[in-house]
Amino acid sequence: MTLADLLLDEGLAIDDADLTVRGLTLDSRKVEPGFVFAALPGVKVHGRDFIPKALANGAAVILTDAPVEAPVPVIVVDEPAALLARMAARFHPRQPGHIVAITGTNGKSSTVEFLRQIWAGAGLEAACLGTLGVTRGDNVEVTGYTTPDAVALQAALDRLAGEGVTHLAMEASSHGLKQHRMDGVRLQVGAFTNLTQDHLDYHPDFADYFASKLKLFTERLPVTGRAVINVDSEWGGKMADAARARGLEVLTLGWRGRDLTIREITPRAASQSVVFSWRGTDHALDIPLVGEFQILNALGAAAIALADGVAEASVLASLKTLGGVPGRLEKVGETADKAPVLVDYAHTPDGLDKLLRAARPHTRGRVIVIFGCGGDRDASKRSKMGVIAANQADHIIVTDDNPRSEDPALIRQAILKGCPQAEEIADRAEAIRHGVAMLRAGDCLLIAGKGHETGQTVGDVVHPFDDREQGRQALAEREAARV
């Protein structure tokens, strides 16, 4: 593909328009001869610092935001990340015909996976893309990012379309939206789950966090698109207002939803009985998920599918058989007395609150929780999560969770300000063994923070660590000790 092809309709005067471009990247280490290297501004460093490395590796074009001296064509624009996304969409031109993007603080991973299952149940070639990777059928390809960089994202879309995928549900992170990673994605539907405190280490304030999420409805969706929004919070109402002001078709859901209205949720042993109304027609069914927030995710996926024309009977049948998402209230085992051990990704104040509230109706005895907070991340949430644990749990074990460059003892100390009666066990594996050992009949152990993740980051080193595997090992040790 020529440089002129990649810049079609951009209105840019360029040298060497007939130059053949063999690839695009924003990582100088991945540059090959004939590549466009995007030298983008970053949080800590600027990509221009890596231009010499890119040139040494054979970069044929530089894309950046300020003039630089280079022996190859240099494209200078105010928003190079946005242009890179559009160029990547031209370089990898195929995309699934129906793409849904879902944003919000919590619930994105579950909602895209539930939507994939509902589509698949209707006989559609479906996939989902997000924090857990790219999922199609039983195959999961780990990507490592909620919203991959623009080049990787477009390459994934092109590949999925080539494999016959017609329906894709993808997560839209605040980082991805603010950094223009999704600018080249041809969306049909945008959805919103909720908004609570998170990522304030990246966003300067909550207003910026909200504004970044809002971009899905004010910029990324075409005016012919549809917005499906949970309006149980004030933020959902603001999202819906902004979408209507743009002229989008807006559907609302939730306890306050107009199109899909939740009437009743009753917890069962391993499921929940749900009554909801879809555009005036009531439905009652059991959904095999634990936690009210999971029902909201499942019904959010159902509303998207129903609005797209998937038959009600098919959607209802899929809701009755939904499979859980890895690391989201995932049961990893239970004691001989049937006390379950559950692993969840909850790592925000709201996420921890919802997790603890979800477990309570299903627990006759004590709710025991193990959690920590990440280093080099929003420090203001640490004591808040401690307070939530103190208010909602019967026993708390504060431990380490990706301390990164910070002193883990100081992180734990900040958490303990909110829950001074909690136990403190720095070693996460030891904390899990202790939590499992103290379980009695009727109790429930929640291990929060990592979910599906398989590493513990200390300094710059990622050590292998899986809460699910540690939970299983602790249960096996407990059982062996009984023999």
N, C-alpha and C positions, 0 to 999 in steps of 0.2 A: 504494500500500500504506500502511496506517495504522501509526502508531507502536505501537499495541496488537498488530498482526499481527507486527511485527518482534520484539516482546518476549514473544511467546506462550510460556507455560510457564516464564518466567524468574523468576516470583515477585516481581516488582518493583512497587512502588506508584508510578505515574507520573501526571503531570499531562498534560492535553491528549492523552489516549490516541487520540482520533479524528483527530489531526493527520495530514495526508497527507505521507508521506516520498517524495521524488523521487530520492533517491540517497544514497550513503554514501561518505565518503572520510576519509583521515587526512592529506591534503595540503591545507592551507588555500588554496593557489592554485587547486585544482580544485573548491572549493566553489561550488555554484550555489544559487539560491533553493530552499528546501525540503529541503536536504541535512542529513544527520546528519554533524557533524564530530567525529571521534574524536581527542581531544587526549591522545595516548599518551606515556608516558615513553620517552625515547630514550637512546642511549649518551652523547650530548654535550648535547642540549637536551631540554626537555619541550614537548610539544605545546600545553600551556596558554599558552605564550608567543605562540602564533599564533591564539588565540581571537579577539582583536579583528579580525584580518584575515578570519577565517572569518565572523564576524558581519557585517562590512562587505560580504562577498560573498553574504550571504543565508542563512547557516546557520540552520536551524529548530530544531535540537537539538544539544546538546553532550554527548558521552560522555567521561568522564574518571575519574581515580582519587582526586580530592579535591574538596571543595566549592569552587565558584567563583561569583562574581556574574555573572549574564547575564540579558538580557531574554527568554530562551527557556528551554524545559525543559532541565534539566541532569540527566543520569543519572550517578550516582556509584557505582562498584563497585570492588572490590579488583583485579580483573583485567579492565580494559576491553578489552585486546586479544583476550582469549578471547570476551568478549561480542560484540565487533565481528565476529569470525569467524562466530559463530552467527547474528547479524543478517544478515550478508552472504549466508549460505547460505539464509536465508528470502527475502531480496530477489531472489536469483538461484537459484531452487529446483531447476532441472534439473541433473543430473549424469549422466555415463556410468554404466551399470549395474554395470560391473566396473572398479574402480580399484585399482591396485597402487602402493604407495609404496616407494621404495628409498632407504635411507640408507647412510652410510659415508663415509670420507674420499675414497677414489679409486674410480673405476669407475661412479659413478652415471649419468653421461651416456651412457656406452657401453651399460650394461645396459638402460636404459629404451629406447634406440634399437634394440638387438638384440631386445628383447621385442616392440617395435612391429612389427619386420620379421617375426618368427615368427608373431605374430597375423595380420598381413596375409597371410602365406603360407598360413594356414589359412582364408582367406576372411572374416576378421572385420573389422569397421569399427574400425580402431585408430588411436591417436595417442599421442604422448609429449610430456611437458612438463618442462622443466628449464633447465639452463644455456644450452643452445643455442637455447632458445625453445620454441614449440609446433610440432611436426612432425606432419603428416598427409600421407601419400603423398609427393609431391615438393614440397609446400608447407611452408615454414618461416617462422614469424612470430617475430621476435626480441622477447624480453620484457626482457632485461637482468638478470634475477635467476634464481638457481637455484630458489628458491621465492618466487613473487611475493607481495605483501602480500595479506591476506585478501580484500579487496574485488576486486582484480584477479584473484586466483585463482578466486574463485567466479564472476565474470563469464566467465572463460575456460571453466570447466567447463560453465556454462549454455549458452554458445555452441556448444561441441563437442557436447553432448548434442542441441542443436537441429539440428545438422548431421548427426546420425545416428551419431555415434561411440558405440560400445557398450563398448569396451575402452580404458582409458587407463593408461599407465605414467608415473609422475611421480617426480621427485627430491624427497627430503625432506632439506633441509639442517638443520644443527644450529641455525642462526639461525631458520629457519622453524619448527622444532619448539619451541624455547625461547620464541619470540615469539608462539606460538599461532596462527600464520598458517593452519595446517591443521586447526584445531579443528572447522570445519564440513564437512570432507570426509568422505564416506561410503566408508570403505575396506573392502576385502575381504581384501587381502593386504599384508603388510609384509615387506620383504627387507633384508638387511644384507650389505655387501660386505667391508669391512675398516675398521680404525681406526688411524690413525697421526697424528703431530703436524701440526696445522693450526689456524688461527683462534685461536691463543692471544693474539692482540691483542684479541679480543672476549671469549672465555671466560677467567675468572680463572685457571683451571688445567685440567689434563687431565681431572681427575675431573668437572668441570662439563661439559666437552666430551662425555665419555662419557655422563653423565647426560642431556644434551640429546638425544643420539641414541637413548638407551634409551626416551625418551618415546614413540617410535613404537610400541613393543611393550607398554609399561605403561599408556599413556593413549590413544593415538590409535586403535589397532586395537580393534574391538569384541571381546568375549570369544568370539564365533563366528568370528573371523578366523583366518587362517593366517599363520604366520611361516616364511619361507624364508631360512636363515642359512648363510653360509660360516663354517665352524668351524675353519679352518686357523690361527687366532690365538686367544690367550686371550680376547680381547675378544669374538670370535664365540661362544666357549663361554659367556661370561657373559651375552651377549644371549639365547642359547638357553635358559639356565637361568631367566632372568627371564621369558621368554615362556611356558615350561612352568609356572612358578609361578603365572602369571596364568590358566592353563587353556587357552591357545591351542594349536591344532594346530601342531606344529613339524616342519619338514623341514630336514635339514642337507645341505650339499654341500661339495665340496672334496676335497683329498687325504685328509682325515680324515672326509669326509662319510659319513653312514649311508645316505641315500636316493639321492644321486648321488655316486658315488665316482670320482675321477679315477685312472686306472691308469697312463697313460703319455702324455707329450707330446713329440713329435719335431719339431724345426724343419726346415722345407723352405725353398726359395729365397724364396717369397712366400706361404707357408702353413704350417700345422702339422698333422701327423698326430696324432690324438687317440684314445685308447682310454679309455672311461669306462663305468661300470655304473650303470644306472638301476633301482633296486629289484630287483637280482639279475640283470638281463639286460645282458650286455656289448654295447657298440657301438663300432665303429672307423670313423673317417671323417676326411677332410681338411677343415679349416676355413680359409678364405682370409684369415687374420689373422696378423699378426706380433706376437710377444710373449706369454709365458705369461700375463701378467695379462689380456690380451685374451681368452684362452681361458677364464679364470675368469669373466670378465664374460659371455661368450657362454653358458657352461654354467649360470651363475646364471639367465640369462633362460630357458634351456631348462627348468630345473628348475621355475621358476614356471609356465611354460606346461603342462608335463607334469602337474604337480599339479592344474592347473585342468581337465584332461581333454582338452587338445589332443592329437590322435592322434600317436603316436610317429613314424609315417612322415612326417607333415607337419613335425614339429619337426626331424627329422634332415635332411629335404630343405632346409629353410630354413638350417640350420647350414652346409650345404655351399655356400651362395650368399650368406652374410652380407656386406653392404656396410659398409665402415669408417665411422667417425664423423668429421665434420670436426674437424681439429685434434687428433686422437688418433692418433699415429703415422701421420700423413697424408703420403704421398709427394707432394712438389710437383714433382719432376723428378729428372733424373740427368745426369751428365756424359756426354761422348762415350764415356768408358771405363766407363760403367754404374755409377759411384759414386753412390748415391742421396742425396738431401737430404730429410730427414724433419722434420716439425713436430709438436710434442707440447705438451700443456697442463701437463705435469709441473712443479709449482711447490712441492712439498714434499720433504723428505728422502726419504720412502718412494717418492714418485712418481718422483723423479729416479733413485733406485736401481733401481726396476723398469724404467724406460725404458732405462737403460744395460745392464742385464742382458738385456733383451729384444733389444737390437740385436746383442749379442755373437755369438750362435750364427749369425746371418745375415751376418756380416762377416768376410771373409778378411783384410783389412788393418787399418787403424786406425779406431777409433771416436773421432770428433772431436765435442765437444759445446760448444755456445754457450748460456750461461744467465746470469741475474742474479737478484736478489730484489727484491720490492716494498718501497717505502717505506711508513711508517706501518702496518706489519704486524709480525707476530711476528719480532723481531730474532734470537731464539735459534736459528733454523733456518739462518741464513746460513753460519756456519762449518761447520755440520754438512753442508750441501749441498756445500761446498767439499771436505770430506774424502771424501764419497761420490764426487764427480767424480774426485778424485785417485786413488782406489782402483779405479775402474771404467773410466775413459776413458784413451785414449792421448794425447790432446791436448785442452786446455781453453782456451776463450776466455771470460773473464768480462766481461760487458757490463751495460748498464742495462736495467731492466725495471720501468716504472712507479715512478720514485723518489718521486713525489708531493711532499710538503713537505720531505722529507729531502734532505740533501746526497748526491747519487749517489756521489761519490767515497768517502764514508765507508761506504756500503753495500758497494761493491766491495771496500774495504779489509777489511771484516768477512768477506766471502766468501773472500778471498785468504789469510786466516789458516789456512784449512783446505786450501788448494791453492796454496802459495806459488810453485810452478813454472808456474802458469798464465799465459797471455797476458792482458793487460788492455786492452780496446778499449772506451772509453766509448760511442761512437756505435754504436747497435745495427745500423743499416744497414751501416756500415763493417765491423762484426764479422762480419756475415753474408757480405759480399763477400769478406772475407779467408778465412773458413772454406771457402767454395766454391772460391776460387782455389787453396787448398792441397790439394784432393782429388786422390788418385791412384787408379788402378785397384784395386778391392778395398776401398777405404775407404767409410766411411759418415759423413755429417754429420747430427747431431741438433741442432735448434734448439728449445730447451725454454723453457717458461714461459708463453707466450701462447696457443698453440694456435689456436683459432678467433677470438680477440679481434682487433679492428681498430683499436686505439688505444694510444698511449703517453702516460701521464699524468705530466706534469711540473708541479709546483705544483698549481694548480686547473684547468689546461688539458689537455684530451685532444687530442693531436695524432694525425691519421690515421697508422696504422702497422699493417701486416699482415705477419707473418713469412712467410706463404706467398707473398705477392706479392713481398716482398723476396728470397726465395729464388729465385723464378722469374726475377726481373730479374738477379740475380747470375749465374745459370746462362746467361742469354742474353748477358750481357756477356762471360762467359768464352768462350762459343762464338764470339762475334763477334771476339774477340781472336785466335782460332786461325785465322781465315780470312785 
